[in-house]
């Protein structure tokens, strides 16, 4: 499975772009704040995961991703949080 998601977000520092890449059971969160800025690792929080699941859920009825791929994204979330509400640092899943 190779899927990419992206959206804009805001925090106290300003507006930035979030990019999520899912490939082969690994997930990578990156962000950048401007067109000429480079991508940097992003420690995603619970709100970011909810946004990702919402974006994925909207793609299932349009057949852009399969229900199986959506379930894989949900399982990545469960594995990255380790069964509790506190995220592990980095959110990278290595198999």
C-alpha angles and dihedrals in degrees: 000000000000115000133157128200130184140179142152123257138179134218136159091289094055140259122335140170120244122205124188121192121191117189132155096345093313125111125200124191117198136166141189132187102208144019094259095041122101124241115263132188114272125207100220120213133204093277090053091052090049089052091049092050090048092051090048093047090055091054096053098071090046088052093237088127129016126243087248091058090048090052089050090055090050090050090050088056092050091049094047092051091046094224096303136082097255112090121229114240116270097009090228115146114204121188 
